Amino acid sequence: MKTAVTGHFALKQIVAGIVLATQAFAVSAAEPKPVSGGTLNVALGSDTPIIDPSITGYSVTALVTRNVVDSLVGQAEDNRFTPWLAEKWQINDDHTEYTFHLRRDVTFSDKTRLDAAAVKYNIERILDPKTTSSYGKSLLGPISEITTPDEFTVVIRYKTPFASLLQGLSLPYLGIQSPTYLQNTANTSNTVVGSGPFILKSFVKGSGSQLTRRADYNWGPGYAQHQGPAYLEAINFKYLPESSVRLGALTSGQVQAIDAVPPASARSLKSNAQLQILTKENPGVNRVLYLNTSKGPFKDLAVRQAFQAALDPASAVKVAFFGTLKAADNVLGPQTLYYDPSVAARWGFDAAKAARLLDEAGWKIKDAAGIRSKDGQPLTVHFVYDPKSAESADITLFQALQFQAKKAGFDLQLDPVDAGVFSARGASNDYDIQSNFYVRAEPDILRTVFHSGYIPPKGANYSRVNTLDDQLTQAIGAADGERKQLYSQIQQRIIDQAYVVPVYVPAYQFGVSKKVHGVGWSTNAKPTFYDAWIGK
C-alpha cells in the first residue's frame, strides 16, 4: 500500500519545518505581521453563468468558490499533496483503490457535519447524469464503487487503474458541499454551501459575488501559512468586463485587485509605486481553436492542416496582448506534467503550405475578396464564442486571426453569442470552430477534451474526435514512463491531425495593491485568499 503520511514523511516535514521556521525568524523583522479585518474588492474581466463548481468548468467559478468549498486533499504550489478534509489516505499499488480518513471536527456553514456519507453523496451527485457535471465527472474517472466502512472513512474503487484522482480531488470543481443544502435545493446554479473559510452571501450573474468570513473556521489545507479563520473579513468579486474601467477602479482605489490586467497597460501599472502585477502561467490545455472534424470543410484533414498553417498565432498574440503572453506551440502548456516540447517543430505558420493544401483539396477558385470556393460553395467557417467568457484582448486576437485566415482564402465568420446559445450550438453541432482553455497540471485534462465520451452535449470535445480513446484511457493508469510516452504520442497526433490550432499559453495576471499581502496560488493558476490580508 502507498500511504500519504508515514513516519519517515512526518520526520522530513518536521526537519523542513525547523528550517523554514529558522528562515522565517531571520527575516521576521522585515516582514509585516498579518492583521485581521477589511474587505478585499476584486474586479473580474469575465463572468460565469453558474456558481456551483460541481456543474461547470468555468474558471471564474473556481476562483470564487475556492474560498467557499474545501477539498479532500490540497495541492501546494510545488505540487505536493497535503491533508485537508482528509487527514490521511492510502492508495494501493495499481491505483484502483483510494482510502480517505476524514477529519472529525469539520462542519459546513449550515452546521451540517462533514462525514463519510456527505463525501459519498457529493461524489455520487457528480457522477449522476442528471447533474450534468461533465467536467467534475471527468476528474473522478470511471469509479466502480464508493463505500463508507465507518463514519469517517471513504473508499473509492476502480476496475481499471486511475492515477490522477488526487490532483482532481484537490480542485474546487470537486469541492465538498453540504448534503443538507444539496438535497433541499432544486437549483444550485446561484448558490453554494461549503465548509470553507468564507460563506457565499450572494451571487448575481453579470454582477459578481459577495463573500463573508466564517468565524469558526479551523481546518485549512496543509499548505496554508496559518490556521483558524481567514484574515479578511469579506471578499467582493465585481464583474467589470471593460478593461479600462477595471484598470481605473484599481488605480483609483475603488478595488484592491483586478484580473486580466489590460495588456496595453501592463508597463504603466508596473511602474506605479502603489501597485504590482502577480503572474502565474497556466498549466493544462492552452487557448486553442478546436476544429470540428465531423462536418463542413474541417471534415477534410487537408483543410484543417491548411487552416493550421494559414494562421500565425505568434504575431496575433503579440498584437492583442502586447507581449504579455507567450504564443502556444502545443495543445498543452509548458507547466503541465509530460508536456512535450518537441511538438513545436511539427507545425507552424506557412502560407505556401496552406495555399498548396487548399489547391490540392479542390478549393481553387477565389472571388474578388480572395475567398476560395469549391463546387460553388465558399470556404466559410463559423467561429462561435461567448464574449462574456473571454477578455477584450481575446476579441482583438480573434479578429487578428480572422484577418490572417482571409489571406489564405477562408471566410472566417465570428459569431458572438450568449452562454445559453453557445452551449446549445455546441450540443447541436452547429459550429466549425470553438475555443477555450482548461487549467489543470495533470495531462489527464486531455481526456476531458478529446475523448469521444465528452463530445457535446456530454462534455467539451469540440473537435468531436474519437481516434484518441484507447490511448487516453490507457494513459489514465499507466506507470510514469509509459504515461509520459503515451501523452507525448497524443500531443503529437492532436497537432498532426490538426484537431486544434494552439494560440497562446494563458497566464493569470493579477494587478494588486501593494497593501494586499499573503496572496497564494493554487495549482490551477488562480490566486487564493485564505492567507491574504490588507495592511492598515
C-alpha positions as CSV (number, residue, x, y, z in Angstrom):
1,M,0.0,0.0,0.0
2,K,1.1,3.5,-0.7
3,T,0.5,5.8,2.2
4,A,0.3,9.6,2.1
5,V,1.6,10.2,5.6
6,T,4.2,7.9,7.1
7,G,6.7,8.2,9.9
8,H,9.6,9.0,7.5
9,F,7.4,11.6,5.8
10,A,6.5,13.2,9.1
11,L,10.2,13.3,10.1
12,K,11.1,15.1,6.9
13,Q,8.2,17.5,7.5
14,I,9.5,18.3,11.0
15,V,13.0,18.9,9.7
16,A,11.7,21.1,6.9
17,G,9.5,22.9,9.4
18,I,12.6,23.7,11.6
19,V,14.5,25.0,8.6
20,L,11.5,27.2,7.5
21,A,11.0,28.5,11.0
22,T,14.6,29.4,11.2
23,Q,14.4,31.3,7.9
24,A,11.2,33.0,8.9
25,F,12.8,34.1,12.2
26,A,15.7,35.6,10.3
27,V,13.6,37.8,8.2
28,S,10.6,38.4,10.5
29,A,11.9,41.9,11.4
30,A,11.5,42.9,7.8
31,E,8.1,41.3,7.2
32,P,4.9,42.9,8.2
33,K,2.7,40.9,10.6
34,P,-0.7,39.8,9.3
35,V,-3.7,41.7,10.6
36,S,-7.4,40.7,10.5
37,G,-10.2,42.6,9.0
38,G,-11.0,44.6,5.9
39,T,-12.8,43.8,2.7
40,L,-10.9,42.8,-0.5
41,N,-12.6,44.1,-3.6
42,V,-11.6,42.2,-6.8
43,A,-12.7,43.2,-10.3
44,L,-13.0,40.4,-12.8
45,G,-12.9,40.7,-16.6
46,S,-15.0,37.6,-17.3
47,D,-18.2,36.2,-15.8
48,T,-19.7,32.8,-15.1
49,P,-23.4,31.8,-15.6
50,I,-23.2,29.1,-12.8
51,I,-21.6,29.3,-9.4
52,D,-22.0,25.7,-8.4
53,P,-18.5,24.3,-9.1
54,S,-19.8,20.7,-9.4
55,I,-21.7,21.5,-12.6
56,T,-19.4,23.9,-14.6
57,G,-15.8,24.2,-15.8
58,Y,-15.8,28.0,-15.8
59,S,-12.5,29.3,-14.3
60,V,-14.3,32.2,-12.5
61,T,-16.4,29.7,-10.7
62,A,-13.2,28.0,-9.5
63,L,-11.7,31.3,-8.4
64,V,-14.7,32.4,-6.3
65,T,-15.7,29.0,-4.8
66,R,-12.2,28.0,-3.8
67,N,-13.0,30.3,-0.8
68,V,-16.3,28.6,-0.1
69,V,-15.7,24.8,-0.6
70,D,-12.9,22.7,0.8
71,S,-11.3,19.7,-0.9
72,L,-10.5,16.2,0.4
73,V,-6.8,16.9,-0.4
74,G,-4.8,20.0,-1.0
75,Q,-2.1,20.6,-3.6
76,A,0.7,23.1,-2.8
77,E,2.4,25.4,-5.3
78,D,5.3,22.9,-5.5
79,N,2.7,20.2,-6.4
80,R,2.9,18.3,-3.1
81,F,-0.4,16.8,-2.0
82,T,-1.3,17.8,1.6
83,P,-4.0,16.9,4.1
84,W,-7.2,18.9,4.1
85,L,-10.7,17.4,4.8
86,A,-8.9,14.1,4.6
87,E,-6.2,14.0,7.3
88,K,-4.5,10.9,5.7
89,W,-5.1,8.5,2.9
90,Q,-3.8,5.2,1.3
91,I,-3.5,4.2,-2.3
92,N,-3.0,0.7,-3.5
93,D,-0.1,-0.1,-5.9
94,D,-2.1,-0.2,-9.1
95,H,-4.2,2.9,-8.3
96,T,-7.5,1.1,-8.2
97,E,-8.4,1.8,-4.5
98,Y,-8.1,5.0,-2.6
99,T,-9.0,5.2,1.1
100,F,-9.5,8.6,2.8
101,H,-9.7,9.1,6.5
102,L,-11.6,12.3,7.3
103,R,-11.1,15.0,9.9
104,R,-13.8,14.7,12.7
105,D,-14.1,18.4,13.5
106,V,-15.4,19.9,10.2
107,T,-18.9,21.4,9.7
108,F,-20.5,23.1,6.8
109,S,-21.7,26.7,7.2
110,D,-25.2,25.4,7.6
111,K,-24.0,23.4,10.6
112,T,-24.2,20.0,8.9
113,R,-21.3,17.9,10.0
114,L,-18.8,16.5,7.5
115,D,-18.7,12.7,7.5
116,A,-18.2,9.9,5.0
117,A,-21.8,9.9,4.0
118,A,-21.5,13.6,3.0
119,V,-18.4,12.9,0.8
120,K,-20.1,9.9,-0.8
121,Y,-23.2,11.9,-1.5
122,N,-21.2,14.7,-3.2
123,I,-19.3,12.2,-5.4
124,E,-22.4,10.3,-6.4
125,R,-24.2,13.5,-7.2
126,I,-21.4,14.5,-9.6
127,L,-21.4,11.0,-11.2
128,D,-25.2,11.1,-11.7
129,P,-26.0,12.0,-15.3
130,K,-28.9,14.2,-14.1
131,T,-26.4,16.6,-12.5
132,T,-24.9,17.3,-16.0
133,S,-21.5,17.5,-14.3
134,S,-19.3,16.8,-17.3
135,Y,-16.0,18.4,-16.1
136,G,-16.3,17.3,-12.5
137,K,-17.3,13.8,-13.6
138,S,-14.2,13.6,-15.9
139,L,-12.0,14.4,-12.9
140,L,-13.3,11.5,-11.0
141,G,-12.8,9.0,-13.8
142,P,-14.6,5.6,-14.1
143,I,-15.4,4.9,-10.5
144,S,-16.8,1.5,-9.9
145,E,-17.7,1.7,-6.2
146,I,-17.8,4.1,-3.2
147,T,-18.0,2.6,0.2
148,T,-18.0,4.1,3.8
149,P,-16.6,1.4,6.2
150,D,-17.2,3.7,9.1
151,E,-18.4,7.2,9.8
152,F,-15.2,9.0,8.8
153,T,-13.7,6.7,6.1
154,V,-14.4,6.8,2.4
155,V,-13.1,4.2,-0.1
156,I,-13.2,4.9,-3.8
157,R,-12.6,1.9,-6.1
158,Y,-11.9,1.5,-9.8
159,K,-12.0,-1.6,-12.0
160,T,-9.0,-0.2,-14.0
161,P,-6.1,1.9,-12.7
162,F,-6.8,5.7,-12.4
163,A,-3.7,7.5,-11.4
164,S,-4.9,11.2,-11.5
165,L,-7.5,11.1,-8.8
166,L,-5.7,13.1,-6.1
167,Q,-5.0,16.0,-8.4
168,G,-8.6,16.1,-9.5
169,L,-9.8,16.0,-5.9
170,S,-7.7,19.0,-5.0
171,L,-9.6,21.2,-7.4
172,P,-12.7,23.3,-6.3
173,Y,-14.8,21.5,-9.0
174,L,-14.7,18.5,-6.7
175,G,-15.0,20.6,-3.5
176,I,-17.4,19.1,-0.9
177,Q,-20.7,20.8,-0.4
178,S,-23.3,20.4,2.3
179,P,-25.5,17.4,1.5
180,T,-28.3,19.0,3.5
181,Y,-28.2,22.0,1.2
182,L,-27.9,20.0,-1.9
183,Q,-30.8,17.7,-1.0
184,N,-33.1,20.7,-0.4
185,T,-32.1,23.0,-3.2
186,A,-33.7,22.3,-6.6
187,N,-31.4,24.8,-8.5
188,T,-27.9,25.2,-7.3
189,S,-26.7,27.4,-10.1
190,N,-26.8,30.6,-8.0
191,T,-25.7,29.3,-4.5
192,V,-23.1,27.2,-2.8
193,V,-22.9,26.0,0.8
194,G,-19.5,24.6,1.8
195,S,-17.1,24.1,4.7
196,G,-14.7,26.8,3.5
197,P,-13.3,29.9,5.3
198,F,-15.8,32.1,3.6
199,I,-19.6,31.9,3.1
200,L,-21.2,32.9,-0.2
201,K,-23.5,35.7,0.7
202,S,-24.7,36.4,-2.8
203,F,-24.0,35.6,-6.5
204,V,-25.7,37.5,-9.3
205,K,-24.8,36.6,-12.9
206,G,-23.5,39.6,-14.7
207,S,-22.7,41.4,-11.4
208,G,-20.5,39.4,-9.1
209,S,-20.2,37.6,-5.8
210,Q,-20.1,38.7,-2.1
211,L,-18.3,36.5,0.4
212,T,-18.1,36.9,4.2
213,R,-15.7,35.3,6.6
214,R,-16.6,32.3,8.6
215,A,-15.7,33.0,12.3
216,D,-15.4,29.3,13.4
217,Y,-13.2,28.0,10.5
218,N,-10.3,26.0,11.7
219,W,-9.4,23.3,9.1
220,G,-7.4,24.9,6.4
221,P,-5.3,23.0,3.9
222,G,-1.9,21.6,4.9
223,Y,-0.1,24.0,2.6
224,A,-1.6,27.1,4.2
225,Q,0.5,29.6,6.1
226,H,-1.8,29.8,9.1
227,Q,-4.8,28.0,10.7
228,G,-8.0,29.4,12.1
229,P,-10.4,31.9,10.4
230,A,-9.3,33.9,7.3
231,Y,-7.7,37.3,7.9
232,L,-10.0,39.1,5.5
233,E,-13.5,39.9,6.8
234,A,-15.1,39.8,3.3
235,I,-14.3,39.5,-0.4
236,N,-16.3,41.1,-3.1
237,F,-15.8,39.9,-6.7
238,K,-17.2,42.5,-9.2
239,Y,-17.7,41.8,-12.8
240,L,-16.2,44.7,-14.8
241,P,-15.8,43.5,-18.4
242,E,-14.3,46.7,-19.8
243,S,-10.6,46.6,-19.2
244,S,-10.3,50.4,-18.9
245,V,-13.0,50.5,-16.3
246,R,-11.3,47.7,-14.4
247,L,-7.9,49.4,-14.5
248,G,-9.4,52.7,-13.5
249,A,-11.1,51.0,-10.5
250,L,-7.7,49.7,-9.4
251,T,-5.7,52.9,-9.9
252,S,-8.3,55.0,-8.1
253,G,-8.5,52.6,-5.1
254,Q,-12.1,51.5,-5.7
255,V,-10.8,47.9,-5.8
256,Q,-7.6,46.5,-4.5
257,A,-7.1,43.8,-7.2
258,I,-8.1,43.1,-10.8
259,D,-7.6,40.1,-13.0
260,A,-6.9,40.2,-16.8
261,V,-4.7,43.2,-16.5
262,P,-5.1,45.1,-19.8
263,P,-2.0,44.2,-21.8
264,A,-1.6,47.7,-23.1
265,S,-1.4,49.0,-19.6
266,A,0.9,46.4,-18.0
267,R,4.0,48.5,-18.3
268,S,2.4,51.6,-16.7
269,L,0.9,49.6,-13.9
270,K,4.3,48.0,-13.1
271,S,5.8,51.5,-12.8
272,N,3.1,52.6,-10.3
273,A,4.7,52.5,-6.8
274,Q,1.4,51.6,-5.2
275,L,0.6,48.6,-7.4
276,Q,2.1,45.3,-8.6
277,I,1.3,42.5,-11.1
278,L,1.4,38.9,-9.8
279,T,1.6,36.5,-12.7
280,K,1.1,32.7,-12.8
281,E,1.4,30.8,-16.1
282,N,-1.4,28.2,-16.5
283,P,-0.8,24.5,-16.8
284,G,-3.3,22.4,-18.9
285,V,-4.8,22.9,-22.3
286,N,-3.7,26.2,-23.9
287,R,-6.1,28.7,-25.5
288,V,-6.7,26.7,-28.7
289,L,-9.1,26.7,-31.6
290,Y,-11.0,23.4,-31.8
291,L,-11.7,22.5,-35.4
292,N,-14.9,20.5,-35.9
293,T,-13.9,17.3,-37.7
294,S,-17.4,15.9,-38.0
295,K,-18.9,18.3,-40.6
296,G,-18.2,21.1,-43.1
297,P,-14.8,22.0,-44.5
298,F,-12.9,20.8,-41.5
299,K,-14.1,17.2,-42.0
300,D,-11.2,17.1,-44.6
301,L,-7.8,16.7,-42.9
302,A,-6.1,18.7,-45.6
303,V,-8.4,21.7,-45.0
304,R,-7.7,21.5,-41.3
305,Q,-4.0,21.4,-41.9
306,A,-4.3,24.3,-44.3
307,F,-6.1,26.4,-41.7
308,Q,-3.5,25.5,-39.1
309,A,-0.7,26.6,-41.5
310,A,-2.6,29.8,-42.5
311,L,-2.6,31.2,-39.0
312,D,0.3,33.0,-37.4
313,P,-0.6,32.9,-33.7
314,A,2.7,34.5,-32.5
315,S,2.1,37.8,-34.4
316,A,-1.6,37.8,-33.5
317,V,-0.9,37.2,-29.8
318,K,1.8,40.0,-29.9
319,V,-0.8,42.4,-31.3
320,A,-3.6,41.5,-28.9
321,F,-1.5,41.1,-25.7
322,F,1.4,43.5,-26.2
323,G,4.0,40.8,-25.4
324,T,2.5,39.9,-22.1
325,L,1.6,36.3,-23.1
326,K,3.5,33.6,-24.9
327,A,2.2,32.1,-28.2
328,A,1.4,28.4,-27.7
329,D,3.5,25.8,-29.5
330,N,1.4,22.8,-28.4
331,V,-2.0,21.8,-27.1
332,L,-0.6,21.6,-23.6
333,G,1.2,24.4,-21.7
334,P,4.8,24.1,-20.6
335,Q,3.8,23.9,-16.9
336,T,1.8,20.7,-17.5
337,L,3.1,17.3,-16.5
338,Y,4.5,15.4,-19.5
339,Y,4.4,18.5,-21.8
340,D,6.3,17.6,-25.0
341,P,8.5,20.4,-26.3
342,S,9.3,18.6,-29.5
343,V,5.7,19.1,-30.8
344,A,6.6,22.7,-31.7
345,A,8.6,21.6,-34.7
346,R,5.7,19.7,-36.1
347,W,3.6,22.7,-37.2
348,G,3.7,26.4,-37.7
349,F,2.8,29.3,-39.9
350,D,3.4,28.5,-43.6
351,A,1.3,30.5,-46.1
352,A,2.7,28.5,-49.1
353,K,1.8,25.2,-47.4
354,A,-1.8,26.5,-46.7
355,A,-2.2,27.5,-50.3
356,R,-0.9,24.2,-51.7
357,L,-3.1,22.1,-49.4
358,L,-6.2,24.1,-50.3
359,D,-5.5,23.8,-54.1
360,E,-5.0,20.1,-53.7
361,A,-8.3,19.8,-51.8
362,G,-10.2,21.5,-54.6
363,W,-10.6,24.9,-53.1
364,K,-9.0,26.7,-56.0
365,I,-11.4,29.4,-57.2
366,K,-11.1,32.8,-55.5
367,D,-13.7,35.6,-55.6
368,A,-12.9,39.4,-55.7
369,A,-12.3,39.4,-51.9
370,G,-9.9,36.4,-52.1
371,I,-12.3,33.9,-50.6
372,R,-11.9,30.4,-52.0
373,S,-14.8,28.2,-53.2
374,K,-15.4,24.6,-54.3
375,D,-18.4,23.3,-56.2
376,G,-20.0,26.8,-55.9
377,Q,-19.7,26.9,-52.1
378,P,-17.5,29.5,-50.4
379,L,-14.9,28.3,-47.9
380,T,-16.9,29.7,-44.9
381,V,-16.3,28.5,-41.3
382,H,-18.2,29.8,-38.3
383,F,-16.3,30.6,-35.0
384,V,-18.9,30.5,-32.2
385,Y,-17.8,32.1,-28.9
386,D,-19.3,33.7,-25.8
387,P,-17.8,37.2,-25.4
388,K,-18.6,37.2,-21.6
389,S,-16.3,34.3,-21.1
390,A,-13.4,36.0,-23.0
391,E,-11.3,39.0,-22.3
392,S,-11.4,42.1,-24.5
393,A,-7.9,41.2,-25.7
394,D,-9.2,37.8,-26.8
395,I,-11.7,39.5,-29.1
396,T,-8.9,41.5,-30.6
397,L,-7.0,38.3,-31.0
398,F,-9.9,36.6,-32.8
399,Q,-10.2,39.5,-35.2
400,A,-6.5,39.3,-36.0
401,L,-6.8,35.5,-36.7
402,Q,-9.9,36.2,-38.9
403,F,-7.7,38.6,-41.0
404,Q,-4.9,36.0,-41.3
405,A,-7.4,33.3,-42.3
406,K,-8.8,35.6,-45.0
407,K,-5.4,35.9,-46.6
408,A,-5.4,32.2,-47.2
409,G,-8.9,32.2,-48.6
410,F,-11.0,31.3,-45.6
411,D,-14.2,33.3,-44.9
412,L,-13.9,33.1,-41.1
413,Q,-17.1,34.3,-39.6
414,L,-17.0,35.4,-35.9
415,D,-20.3,34.5,-34.2
416,P,-20.5,36.1,-30.7
417,V,-23.4,34.6,-28.7
418,D,-24.5,34.4,-25.1
419,A,-23.7,31.4,-22.8
420,G,-27.0,29.6,-23.5
421,V,-26.7,29.8,-27.2
422,F,-23.1,28.8,-27.1
423,S,-24.0,25.6,-25.2
424,A,-26.9,25.0,-27.5
425,R,-24.9,25.3,-30.7
426,G,-22.2,23.1,-29.3
427,A,-24.8,20.4,-28.4
428,S,-26.5,20.6,-31.8
429,N,-23.2,20.6,-33.7
430,D,-23.8,24.0,-35.2
431,Y,-20.3,25.4,-35.4
432,D,-17.0,24.9,-37.2
433,I,-14.7,26.4,-34.5
434,Q,-15.0,26.9,-30.8
435,S,-12.3,28.0,-28.4
436,N,-11.4,27.8,-24.7
437,F,-8.6,26.8,-22.4
438,Y,-8.5,24.4,-19.4
439,V,-6.3,24.9,-16.4
440,R,-5.0,21.7,-14.8
441,A,-1.5,20.5,-14.0
442,E,-2.4,16.9,-14.8
443,P,-2.3,15.8,-18.5
444,D,-5.4,13.7,-18.0
445,I,-7.1,17.0,-18.8
446,L,-6.7,15.9,-22.5
447,R,-9.2,13.1,-21.9
448,T,-11.8,15.8,-21.0
449,V,-11.5,17.5,-24.3
450,F,-10.5,14.7,-26.8
451,H,-12.3,11.5,-25.6
452,S,-15.4,10.6,-27.5
453,G,-17.3,10.2,-24.3
454,Y,-17.1,14.0,-23.9
455,I,-18.5,15.1,-27.3
456,P,-21.1,17.8,-26.7
457,P,-23.5,17.9,-25.1
458,K,-21.7,15.4,-22.8
459,G,-18.6,17.5,-22.5
460,A,-16.0,19.7,-24.2
461,N,-14.7,17.6,-27.0
462,Y,-15.4,20.4,-29.5
463,S,-13.2,18.8,-32.2
464,R,-15.6,15.8,-32.0
465,V,-12.8,13.2,-32.4
466,N,-12.9,9.5,-31.4
467,T,-9.4,8.4,-32.5
468,L,-7.7,9.0,-29.2
469,D,-9.9,7.0,-26.9
470,D,-7.6,4.0,-26.5
471,Q,-4.5,6.0,-25.7
472,L,-6.3,8.4,-23.4
473,T,-7.9,5.5,-21.5
474,Q,-4.6,3.6,-21.3
475,A,-2.7,6.6,-20.0
476,I,-5.0,7.1,-17.0
477,G,-3.4,4.3,-15.0
478,A,-0.1,3.6,-16.7
479,A,3.2,3.7,-14.9
480,D,5.1,7.0,-15.1
481,G,7.4,6.1,-18.0
482,E,4.6,4.7,-20.1
483,R,2.3,7.6,-19.2
484,K,4.9,10.1,-20.5
485,Q,5.3,8.2,-23.8
486,L,1.5,7.9,-24.3
487,Y,0.9,11.6,-23.6
488,S,3.7,12.5,-26.0
489,Q,2.1,10.4,-28.7
490,I,-1.3,12.0,-28.0
491,Q,0.1,15.6,-28.2
492,Q,1.8,14.8,-31.5
493,R,-1.3,13.3,-33.0
494,I,-3.5,16.2,-32.0
495,I,-1.2,18.5,-33.9
496,D,-0.5,16.3,-36.8
497,Q,-4.3,15.7,-37.4
498,A,-4.9,19.4,-36.9
499,Y,-7.7,18.8,-34.4
500,V,-6.7,22.2,-32.9
501,V,-4.7,25.3,-33.6
502,P,-2.8,26.3,-30.5
503,V,-2.9,30.1,-29.9
504,Y,-1.4,31.2,-26.6
505,V,-0.4,30.0,-23.1
506,P,-2.8,31.6,-20.7
507,A,-1.4,33.2,-17.6
508,Y,-3.3,34.7,-14.7
509,Q,-2.2,38.3,-14.4
510,F,-3.3,39.8,-11.1
511,G,-3.0,43.5,-10.6
512,V,-2.8,44.1,-6.9
513,S,-2.4,47.0,-4.5
514,K,0.8,46.6,-2.5
515,K,-1.3,47.0,0.7
516,V,-2.5,43.4,0.0
517,H,-0.3,40.7,1.3
518,G,-0.3,36.9,1.5
519,V,-2.0,36.1,-1.8
520,G,-1.2,32.5,-2.7
521,W,-1.5,30.4,-5.8
522,S,-3.4,27.2,-6.4
523,T,-2.1,24.7,-9.0
524,N,-4.8,25.8,-11.4
525,A,-3.1,29.2,-11.5
526,K,-5.8,31.1,-9.5
527,P,-5.0,33.3,-6.6
528,T,-6.0,32.1,-3.1
529,F,-7.1,34.4,-0.3
530,Y,-7.2,32.3,2.9
531,D,-3.8,33.7,3.9
532,A,-4.4,37.1,2.4
533,W,-4.6,40.3,4.4
534,I,-4.7,44.1,3.9
535,G,-2.2,46.3,5.6
536,K,-3.6,49.3,7.5
